[in-house]
Amino acid sequence: MKSEILSVKEKIGYGMGDAASHIIFDNVMLYMMFFYTDIFGIPAGFVGTMFLLARALDAISDPCMGLLADRTRSRWGKFRPWVLFGALPFGIVCVLAYSTPDLSLNGKMIYAAITYTLLTLLYTVVNIPYCALGGVITNDPTQRISLQSWRFVLATAGGMLSTVLMMYYVTWILGKPGVFVAFLTTYCVGNLIGSALAKPLTDWKCKVSVFCWTNALLAVISVAMFFVPMHATIAMFVFIFVIGVLHQLVTPIQWVMMSDTVDYGEWCNGKRLTGISFAGTLFVLKLGLALGGALIGWMLAGGGYDAAAKTQNSATISIIIALFTIVPAICYLLSAAIAKRYYTLKSPFLKTILEQLAQGAHRNEQEFTHKELQN
């Protein structure tokens, strides 16, 4: 593992991996539900359930992939071979997942279930080792923040590319140009700024404090958005831009905090379980996305959502607004509260851990540990 300063070339090289992943990942998050219901013609309730069941499979595949990566021995290292050899099949399945074969409704549901499941499995094969690389490229906390900032700047660029490509699809195939694409573009521009701000802010203030306060601010803004009238387009653009900045400010910090827990685990028990640790993180992330997708599907179905209708009923509109504002606000507050209460790897204690690991030492005095955790 490196402790020296990483070059810009190394940071860009690492970040390009997430740029590619986010072209697909952002489409899954932002567009997959709409694609299945409005383009492919699958019921929203089925799609929500499919998203959730796919995550049940992840409960098995993610930790298995993490363990497999940790135990891999090759001339390319532990994690690189999975990224190198998993990329091509991942790309092929991505094309299949967004194809629309002319099938019966049951045939469409089976096709969607198979291709979506394969997509999530191959994403696991590629992305868990990729994320784990960020924990072994360097053990310097400052360099980790810088590395993850570059990663998410380029990931956002990948997301913006998917937005631009989506613009043509929405405009010419769906016939629904306008505000949707502008909102996504505004959000992505905010993302770029947020990623660039992560390192200077964490240089100035403890990353745990920045994480907690950013999530708290996101909660306040989300609640404020609930009260903005639907016709107040300019105000919504401002809100979506600020949320874009704050989202991508907190994301690199989150991944660095994950890397720090791997160091802590090695310090505690002498075992460095990078792969399984990041597998657990990605599983929880995908579980959250699945629960969110299932919740959206079920609530839209319960509210009488009709993909063929030109306008939606008031119940559906209220559900969409609440899902976009109040539900995220609750999640932001929970993130801030949990991190503040349970995440104790702040700068002084973490520095001590890294110094001892560099000397080949591990924890041997429980009293010292508790004292450090209180600082």
C-alpha positions in Angstrom: 0.0 0.0 0.0 1.2 3.5 -0.9 1.7 6.3 1.6 3.3 8.8 -0.7 1.5 11.5 -2.6 -0.6 10.1 -5.5 0.0 11.7 -8.9 -2.9 13.4 -10.8 -2.5 10.6 -13.4 -3.1 7.9 -10.8 -6.2 9.8 -9.4 -7.6 10.3 -12.9 -7.0 6.7 -13.8 -8.8 5.5 -10.7 -11.6 8.0 -11.2 -12.2 6.9 -14.8 -13.5 3.5 -13.5 -16.4 5.2 -11.7 -17.0 7.5 -14.7 -17.8 4.4 -16.7 -19.9 2.8 -13.9 -21.9 5.9 -13.4 -23.0 6.0 -17.0 -25.0 2.8 -16.2 -25.5 3.3 -12.4 -27.1 6.8 -12.8 -29.4 5.5 -15.6 -30.5 2.7 -13.2 -31.2 5.1 -10.4 -32.8 7.9 -12.5 -34.4 6.1 -15.4 -34.9 2.3 -14.9 -38.2 2.5 -13.1 -39.6 4.9 -15.8 -38.1 2.7 -18.5 -39.8 -0.4 -17.3 -43.2 1.2 -16.6 -43.6 3.7 -19.4 -41.4 2.3 -22.2 -41.4 -1.5 -21.7 -45.0 -1.5 -20.3 -44.4 -3.5 -17.1 -46.7 -2.8 -14.0 -45.1 -0.5 -11.4 -45.9 -2.9 -8.6 -44.0 -5.7 -10.3 -41.0 -3.5 -11.0 -40.8 -2.4 -7.3 -41.0 -6.0 -6.1 -38.3 -7.0 -8.7 -36.0 -4.3 -7.5 -36.4 -5.6 -3.9 -35.9 -9.3 -4.7 -32.7 -8.5 -6.7 -31.3 -7.0 -3.5 -32.1 -10.3 -1.6 -29.7 -11.9 -4.1 -27.2 -9.2 -3.3 -27.3 -10.2 0.3 -25.5 -13.4 -0.8 -23.5 -12.2 -3.8 -22.0 -9.1 -2.3 -20.2 -10.7 0.7 -19.2 -13.7 -1.4 -17.6 -11.3 -4.0 -15.9 -9.4 -1.2 -14.4 -12.6 0.3 -13.4 -13.9 -3.2 -11.6 -10.6 -3.9 -9.8 -10.7 -0.6 -8.6 -14.2 -1.3 -7.6 -13.6 -4.9 -3.9 -14.0 -5.7 -2.8 -13.0 -9.2 -0.1 -11.1 -11.0 -2.5 -8.2 -11.2 -3.2 -8.2 -7.5 -6.4 -8.9 -5.5 -8.8 -6.5 -7.1 -7.7 -5.5 -10.6 -8.4 -8.8 -12.4 -12.1 -8.6 -11.5 -12.4 -5.1 -12.9 -10.4 -6.0 -16.0 -12.2 -9.2 -16.9 -15.7 -8.3 -15.7 -16.0 -5.1 -17.7 -16.9 -6.7 -21.1 -19.7 -9.0 -19.9 -21.1 -6.1 -17.8 -21.3 -4.0 -20.9 -23.0 -6.7 -22.9 -25.7 -7.2 -20.2 -26.2 -3.4 -20.0 -27.2 -3.4 -23.7 -29.6 -6.3 -23.1 -31.2 -4.7 -20.1 -32.2 -1.6 -22.1 -33.5 -3.6 -25.1 -37.2 -3.9 -25.7 -38.0 -7.2 -27.4 -41.5 -7.7 -28.7 -42.9 -10.1 -26.1 -46.1 -10.8 -24.2 -46.6 -9.0 -20.8 -45.4 -12.2 -19.0 -42.5 -12.5 -21.4 -41.5 -8.9 -20.8 -41.6 -9.4 -17.0 -39.4 -12.6 -17.2 -37.0 -10.8 -19.6 -36.7 -7.8 -17.3 -36.2 -9.9 -14.2 -33.4 -12.0 -15.9 -31.5 -9.0 -17.5 -31.9 -6.8 -14.4 -30.6 -9.5 -12.1 -27.6 -10.2 -14.4 -27.0 -6.5 -14.5 -26.8 -6.2 -10.7 -24.7 -9.3 -10.4 -22.1 -8.1 -12.9 -22.1 -4.7 -11.3 -21.2 -6.5 -8.1 -18.4 -8.4 -9.8 -16.9 -5.2 -11.1 -17.7 -2.5 -8.6 -16.8 -4.2 -5.3 -13.2 -4.8 -6.3 -13.1 -1.4 -7.8 -14.2 0.3 -4.6 -11.9 -1.8 -2.5 -9.0 -0.5 -4.6 -9.6 3.0 -3.1 -8.7 1.5 0.3 -5.4 0.0 -0.7 -4.0 2.5 -3.2 -3.0 4.8 -0.3 -3.2 4.8 3.5 -2.9 8.6 3.9 -6.3 10.1 5.0 -5.6 13.3 3.1 -4.7 11.4 -0.1 -7.8 9.3 0.3 -10.0 12.3 0.3 -8.3 13.7 -2.7 -8.5 10.3 -4.5 -12.2 10.0 -3.8 -12.8 13.6 -4.8 -11.3 12.9 -8.2 -13.3 9.7 -8.4 -16.6 11.4 -7.9 -15.7 14.4 -10.1 -15.2 11.9 -12.9 -18.2 9.8 -11.8 -20.3 12.9 -12.1 -18.9 13.5 -15.6 -20.1 10.0 -16.4 -23.5 10.8 -15.0 -23.6 14.0 -17.1 -22.8 12.0 -20.2 -25.7 9.6 -19.4 -27.9 12.7 -19.0 -26.9 14.1 -22.3 -27.6 10.8 -24.0 -30.9 10.6 -22.2 -31.8 14.0 -23.5 -31.9 12.7 -27.1 -33.9 9.7 -26.1 -36.4 11.7 -24.1 -36.7 14.4 -26.8 -37.0 12.3 -29.9 -38.3 8.9 -28.7 -40.5 9.9 -25.7 -41.4 13.3 -27.0 -40.9 14.9 -23.5 -38.1 17.4 -23.7 -37.6 20.3 -21.3 -37.4 20.6 -17.6 -36.5 17.0 -16.8 -33.2 17.2 -18.7 -32.5 20.7 -17.4 -33.0 19.6 -13.8 -30.6 16.6 -14.2 -28.0 18.9 -15.8 -28.3 21.4 -13.0 -28.0 18.6 -10.4 -24.9 17.2 -12.2 -23.2 20.6 -12.3 -23.8 20.9 -8.6 -22.2 17.5 -8.2 -19.0 18.6 -9.9 -18.7 21.6 -7.5 -19.5 19.4 -4.5 -16.8 16.9 -5.4 -14.2 19.6 -5.8 -15.1 21.1 -2.4 -14.7 17.8 -0.4 -10.9 18.0 0.1 -10.6 21.7 1.1 -13.5 21.4 3.5 -12.0 18.3 5.2 -8.6 19.9 5.3 -10.3 22.7 7.3 -12.7 20.7 9.4 -12.9 17.0 10.7 -14.5 14.9 7.9 -17.0 13.4 10.4 -18.3 16.9 11.3 -18.5 17.8 7.7 -20.5 14.6 7.0 -22.9 15.2 9.8 -23.6 18.9 9.1 -23.9 18.3 5.4 -26.6 15.6 5.9 -28.4 17.9 8.4 -28.4 20.7 5.9 -29.7 18.3 3.2 -32.6 17.4 5.5 -33.5 21.1 6.0 -33.4 21.8 2.3 -35.5 18.7 1.5 -38.2 19.8 3.9 -38.1 23.3 2.5 -38.7 21.9 -1.0 -41.9 20.3 0.2 -43.4 23.7 0.6 -42.3 25.1 -2.7 -45.3 25.6 -5.1 -45.1 23.3 -8.2 -45.0 26.3 -10.6 -42.0 27.9 -8.8 -39.5 26.6 -11.4 -36.6 29.0 -10.6 -36.8 28.1 -6.9 -36.7 24.4 -7.7 -33.7 24.9 -9.9 -31.9 26.6 -7.0 -32.8 23.8 -4.6 -31.8 21.1 -7.0 -28.4 22.8 -7.6 -27.7 23.1 -3.9 -28.7 19.5 -3.2 -26.4 18.4 -6.1 -23.5 20.3 -4.4 -24.2 18.8 -1.0 -24.8 15.3 -2.2 -21.4 15.0 -3.9 -19.7 16.8 -1.1 -20.7 14.1 1.3 -20.2 11.1 -1.0 -16.4 11.1 -1.2 -16.2 11.6 2.6 -18.5 8.6 3.1 -16.2 6.3 1.1 -13.1 7.6 2.9 -14.8 6.9 6.2 -15.3 3.4 5.0 -11.6 3.0 4.2 -10.8 4.2 7.7 -12.9 1.4 9.2 -10.7 -1.1 7.3 -7.6 0.4 9.0 -9.4 0.2 12.3 -10.3 -3.4 11.8 -6.7 -4.3 10.9 -5.5 -2.4 14.0 -8.0 -4.3 16.2 -7.5 -7.8 15.0 -4.6 -7.9 12.6 -6.7 -8.7 9.5 -7.2 -6.4 6.6 -10.6 -7.3 5.1 -10.9 -4.6 2.4 -13.0 -6.6 0.0 -15.6 -7.9 2.4 -15.9 -4.4 4.1 -16.6 -2.7 0.8 -18.9 -5.5 -0.2 -21.0 -4.8 2.9 -21.1 -1.1 2.1 -22.2 -1.7 -1.5 -24.8 -4.2 -0.3 -26.3 -1.6 2.1 -26.2 1.0 -0.7 -28.0 -1.3 -3.2 -30.4 -2.4 -0.5 -31.3 1.2 0.1 -31.8 1.8 -3.7 -33.9 -1.3 -3.9 -36.1 -0.3 -0.9 -36.4 3.1 -2.4 -37.3 1.6 -5.8 -39.8 -0.8 -4.3 -41.3 2.0 -2.2 -41.8 4.1 -5.3 -43.3 1.3 -7.3 -45.7 0.2 -4.5 -46.8 3.8 -3.6 -47.3 4.8 -7.2 -49.3 1.7 -7.8 -51.3 2.3 -4.7 -51.9 5.9 -5.7 -53.3 4.9 -9.1 -50.3 5.8 -11.3 -51.2 5.3 -15.0 -48.3 5.4 -17.4 -50.6 6.0 -20.3 -52.4 9.0 -18.8 -51.5 12.5 -19.9 -52.0 13.8 -16.3 -51.8 12.0 -12.9 -54.4 12.2 -10.1 -53.8 14.3 -7.0 -52.9 11.3 -4.8 -50.2 10.3 -7.2 -48.8 13.8 -7.3 -48.7 14.1 -3.5 -46.9 10.7 -3.3 -44.3 11.8 -5.8 -43.7 15.1 -3.9 -43.4 13.3 -0.6 -41.0 10.7 -2.0 -38.8 13.5 -3.4 -38.7 15.6 -0.3 -39.9 14.3 3.1 -38.6 10.7 2.8 -35.1 11.8 1.8 -35.1 14.3 4.7 -35.7 11.5 7.2 -32.9 9.5 5.7 -30.5 12.4 5.9 -31.3 13.0 9.5 -30.8 9.3 10.3 -27.4 9.4 8.5 -26.2 12.4 10.5 -27.5 11.0 13.8 -25.9 7.6 13.3 -22.5 9.0 12.2 -22.4 11.5 15.1 -23.3 8.8 17.7 -21.4 5.8 16.5 -18.6 6.8 14.1 -15.6 7.5 16.4 -12.7 7.5 14.0 -11.9 11.2 14.2 -8.6 12.7 13.1 -6.4 12.3 16.3 -7.4 8.7 16.9 -7.1 7.7 13.3 -3.7 9.3 13.0 -2.6 7.2 16.0 -3.9 4.0 14.4 -2.1 4.7 11.1 1.2 5.4 12.9 0.9 2.1 14.8 0.0 0.1 11.7 3.0 1.6 9.9 5.2 0.2 12.7 3.5 -3.2 12.6 1.7 -2.6 15.9 -1.9 -3.3 16.8 -4.2 -2.5 19.7 -3.0 -3.9 23.0 -4.5 -1.6 25.6 -8.3 -1.4 25.9 -8.0 1.6 28.3 -6.0 3.6 25.8 -8.6 2.9 23.1 -11.5 4.2 25.2 -9.6 7.3 26.1 -8.7 8.1 22.5 -12.3 7.5 21.4 -13.5 10.2 23.8 -11.3 12.9 22.2 
